[in-house]
């Protein structure tokens, strides 16, 4: 994350923005905005992060990480009253997209029918190999 962004980096450790993979959120200089964060899932490994927290999420290392944030001049400000909730149970914390938006972003998925070129032939997706399991 941009070192100039000021947010509660301690609370955000092990979290990501609740937006689709490949999407981005732009922050203009001087702009203040609230965002929804959700825990990193899967193997809980951080990649990037200006090499400060690169590796598995480990809350035991948070004080070392915060020392590196201070030494590196990263913007940090503790959020005194963060809103917390459960994604999927409370609409203000949940994100959803229509099937059409999903298909436009990631391509067709199981059950979708696609037209083959300029023909009257259609193919139906039987298995989506991009989904785990």
Secondary structure, DSSP 8 states (H G I E B T S, - for coil): --TT--B-HHHHTTEEESS-TT------TT------EEE--TT-EE--GGGTS-EE--GGGHHHHHHHHHHTT--B---TT-----TTTSGGG-----HHHHHHHH---TT-EEE-TTSS-EEE----TTS--
